Structures are given as structure tokens and as C-alpha cells.
Amino acid sequence: MSELEQTLEAKPRDLGGFTVGRVLPQIGRRMVGPFTFLDHMGPASIDEMTVRPHPHINLATVTYLFEGEILHRDCLGSKQPITPGAINWMSAGHGITHSERIAKDGTKHDLEGLQLWVALPKAHEETAPWFEHTPAASLPELREHGVTTRVLVGNAFGATSPVKTVSPMFYLDLALEPGAKLEVPAGYSERAIYVVRGAITLGAERLEARHLGVIAKGAQPILQADGPVRLVILGGEPLDGPRYIWWNFVSSSQDRIHEAAAKWRAQQFPKVFDDEIEFTPAPADGPKFAPGS
């Protein structure tokens, strides 16, 4: 039996002068557990990054950096530098506006990290928005047999992250020395491995950098590092019904996304604290949804 059900390659996307690798969603795979979006930022050396104020509903953003620093601001009054190893969790609930920037200061800024979106259960989609920063030092770190594991969200290998969640999930950052082996944590219906750097083997299969492998149901693979490797493993339980995604909105209701789009175009979302002047216009040709979503 194959260890992997599906393999996806990160696709380049231009975010206004800054290119990211879009891993999720893609045709044929929209979610892994509650995770519905994964962008790999960098690695890059950039003058500035300008992600102007933009809205979200019914999801949580989860930002994690390997290198660099991004300044997060939102309409709740949060103003938080995002630094390597920390988890920044922003739950949009019924609606939030935020921005992410690296200021132009005459120097080059090295940047690499991941941003994920977690779709919220129906019971939590319309709750009040909130933001929580968990410093790197607060996250459990395990070292054994050439593998360093940081438990970013959820629990694994007997360690539990302090990050608050509202549905069953896990998210791990791992560094493996050459030849090191690791059994992928069980206990979740859907799991995936994303290789940031290096390559791994799982039985007869190989997973290269900037590829995500969705683990086959019932498989319990042992992965082995082919040289030094950095990867993340994530997963969880499927949500209570399908989710629709358009632009920056995720919801169990297409009507709710239409409503949010109209509200943003009418500039009725709250302004971002200390970043009120600029904003990101919504695409003119929507909302529209992928066939079968």
C-alpha cells in the first residue's frame, strides 16, 4: 500500500512584488483536516513587504516564521512583531481586518515562513474575533535520535502546545539530521507532511522540498531524512460540512461570503489600528467558487 494518498507541489503566486508558494488549496485537494490554506513565504531577501489591510471571516490565520520579522496589526488594536519560532493565531470569527508589513529601511530583509488558514467549526464561525501571540520559548521542544520537534499546535509525542484551538488538530515543526527516522503521529483522520528544505523517503516513496504529501488513510509511515531536512507535519479531523473559499474569506455559507464581500467593498469593516489609510480592494469578479466546492 502506498504511504501517500496525494502529492502537491507549491505553486508560485505573486502577492504584489513578493512571490510565495501556494500549497493549499489546489485542484483536487482543498483541505487537510481543518487546514484550508498553506503559503510558503520565501526564502527571500526583500526590501519591504506590504500586505495592506484586508479582511477575513470564519477562519483563523496561523503565521510561523523560520527567518525574519513581520509586523502584524489588526482592528482589535494588536500591534505585534512576528519573529521566528513564535505562533501568531488570529481568529477572524464574524470579521476582522489586519495588515502584515516589513518596513523599507534601506536594508535587505531575509524572510521565510508559513502561513496557514484554519477553517472554524460552524459553532465558532460567527464568534468575536481574537488574536493571540505565543512566544517561541513557550512552545514545547523535544530532541531525540537526531530529530528536533517543536509542537506548535495540538499535541504529539507526549507534549502539548499552549496555543488555544477550537477543533482537533496538530501542527509540528521538525528538523532532522541526515539519516534520522521518525514515525508520523497517529490519532487524526487526515495528516500531511510538507517538506520545507531537503528531502525524505517514506518506504519506496520520496518527498522533495516544497512538496506536500497527504498520508494515506490507515497508513503509519516512518519517514527518513535524506540529508538535513526541515519539514512540518499537520492534520486533524474534518469539519462539520464543506467550506467555501473566495479571496480572503472562508465559510460554510456562500451567502455569508457574498455578504462579507459587499461589506468590504462598502468599507464597513473596522479599520486596522495604526494602519488606517491604505486597504486592499476586493477582486471585481466575485465572489465565485470552484466547481464542486
N, C-alpha and C positions, 0 to 999 in steps of 0.2 A: 504494500500500500504506500502511495506517495505521502510524504510528510507534509507537503504543501498543497493546499487546495487551489491557490492562485498566486501569481507573482505580478506586481505592478511596479513600473518604473516611474520615478519622479519626472514630471513634465515641466519644462521651463515656462514661467509666467512672468510677464513684465508688470511690476507694480509701480509704474511711473518712474522709470530710471533705475530701479532695483529689481534684479531678477531672483525669483525664488523657484524651488522645485515643488510643484503641486503633486502630492501623493494621493490624497483623498479629497473629494470624491473623484472617481473616474468611471467611464462607461464599464458596466459590468460589476462595479463594486462601489457602493455608496457609503457603507458604514462597516465598522468592526466594533461589535458591542455598541456602546453609545457614542463612540468616536465617529464623527461625520466629516471631518476636515483635518488635513495634515499638510502643512507647508514646511519645507526645509529652507531656511534662510541662510544664504551664503554656502561655504565660506567666501567672504568678500572683503576687500579693503575699499571703503567708500568715504566720500567727502561728507555726506549727510544722508539722513533718511527722513522722509517727510510723509508719514501716513496721517493725513489730515483727519479732523473729527468726522466720525462716521457712526452709524447706529447698528445695534444688534437687538434681536428679540429671541426669547425662548431657547437660549443656548448659554453655555459657559465657554469663555476662551481660556486656554491654558498655555502660558508662554514660559519657555525654558531655554536659557542660553548656555552655549558651550564657551563662547568668547564674546567680548564686547559689552556694551551697555546701551539700553534703550530707556528713554523717559516716557513713562505711562502717565497720562492724565485722563480723568473722566468727569462726568457730570455730577458724581457724588461728592466731588471735592478731593478725590485721591490725586496725589502727585508723587509717584513712586519710581525711582530708578530700578530698572530690572537688570540684575547682574548675574554672572554665571553661577549655576548651581541652585538658584532660588526658584521657587514656583510662584507664579502670579496667576491667580484664579479670579476671573471676573464673571460673575453670573448675571446675565442680562435680564432674566425674568421678563417682566412686561415691557421692558425697554430701557436701553442705556446708550449713551454716546461716549466715545473715547477717542484718543489720539495716541500715536506712538512716534517718537521723533528721536533723531540723533542730530544735534545742532552742528552747523557748519562753523568750524573754528580755525580753519587753515591747516588742519592736520588730517591724515587718513585714519579712519576708524576700522579696525578689524572686527568683523561680526560673523557669528554663526550660531544658529539655534533652531528650535522647532516651535511652531505654533499649532495647537490643536483646538478644535471645537468639539465640545461635548453637548449633544442634544439632551434637553432636560425631559424627565418624565412629565406626562400630561398634568399631573397634580402640582408640578413645580413650574410649569411654563410661565404662568402669569403672577408669580410671586414678586416681591420687591427686589430690585437689583442690589447686588453687593459685591465688594472687592476685598480680596484677602491676599496679602503678601506673606509667604513663608520663607524665611531666610535659609540659605544653604546649610548652615550649621544645625538647623532644626530637623533636617531630613535624615532618616537612618541610613548609615553606610556600612556595608558588610564586605569583608575581604577574606577570600578563601580560595586556595588552589588556582591562583593566577587570575581570579575574577574579582573585580570590584563592582559591587552592586549598590546603587542608590535607589531607595524606594521613594519615588516621587509622589505617587497617589496610590491609595489602597494598601494592600498587604501582600507580602511574598517572603518566603524563606524565614518565617517566624518574626519578621519585622513589619511595623505598621507606620505609615505616614500620618502626620498630624493634619494633613490637608482635608478639609471638610468636603464631602461629596453627598449626592442625593440619590445615587443608584449604584449598584455593584460594578466596580471597575478596578483596574490596576494599570500602573504606568511605571516602568523601570528604566533607569539609565545604567548601562553596563560597559565596562572597559575590560577587555580580555587580552591577556598576554598570548604570544604565539603558542598554538597547540592546546590552549586551555579549553576545557569542556564544561558544558552547562546543560542541565535538564530544564526545559521550559516549564514554568509553573503551571499546574493544572488547576481545576476548580472553577473555570469560567467557560461558557459556551463558545465564545469567539475570542481568538487570540491572533496576534500578528507580530512579526519581527520586522523592524526597519533598520537596515544597516547604514549607519552614518559614514563610517570610514572602514576600509578593509574589506574582507570577505569571510564568509563562514560556509561550512558544509553541514548538511543535515542528512545523514545517511548517504545516499547516492546523489543528492541534490546540492547545488551550490547557490548561494545568495550573495550577489555583489553589492558594492556600495551604491547608495541612492536607489535601492530596490526594497520594496515591502513584500514580505511573504506571509500570506494568510495561512495559518496552520489548519490542516485538515481536521475535521471533527473526529474525535476519538483518538487522534494521534498523540503520542507523548514523546516528541523528538528530543534528542540530545544534540546540541549544536557544538561544533568545534571551530576554533579560530584558526584561520589560515593567515598567520601573521598577526600583528597587533590590530585589534578591532575595537571600534566604538559602535554601539547599537542601542536601540531601545526596544523593549517588548511592552505591548499594551493589549488590553482586551477588556471584556466584561460581558454583561448579559444584554441581549437585545431589548429594545424599549417596547413600550405598550402600543405598537402600531407603527405604520410608516411615518417617515419625516420628509418634509419638502424643503428644498433649499433654493433660494434665489438671492443673488448678490450677498449681502451680509446677514440675511435672515434665514433662520431655520425654525420650522414649526410643524406641528401635527395637522395644521389647518392652512390650506391655500388661501382661504378668505382672510385669515389673520395676516398673512404676508402681504396681500393686496392692501389691507388696511394700514399696515406699517409703512408700506411704500408711499401711500398717499400722504400720510402724516409727515414723513421725512421731507417729501417734496414741498409740503406746505410750511416747512421749518418749524414744526410743532414739537419736535423732540427737545429735551433740555440741552442747554449749551455745556460745553466742556469747561471745567474750571481752569482759568488762566490760559485758555486757548479758544477764545470765543469767536474770533474773526473769520478764519477760514473754515471750509467744510468740504466734504466730498459729495458731489452730486450723484444721485441715483441714476443708473442706466435708463435711457429714454425708452427702451424697447421691452418693458416688462411691467410686472412680474410674468415670467413664463417658466415652465417646469419641464424637466427632462421626461421623455416618454417612459411610461411605466413607473414613474416615481410617485 
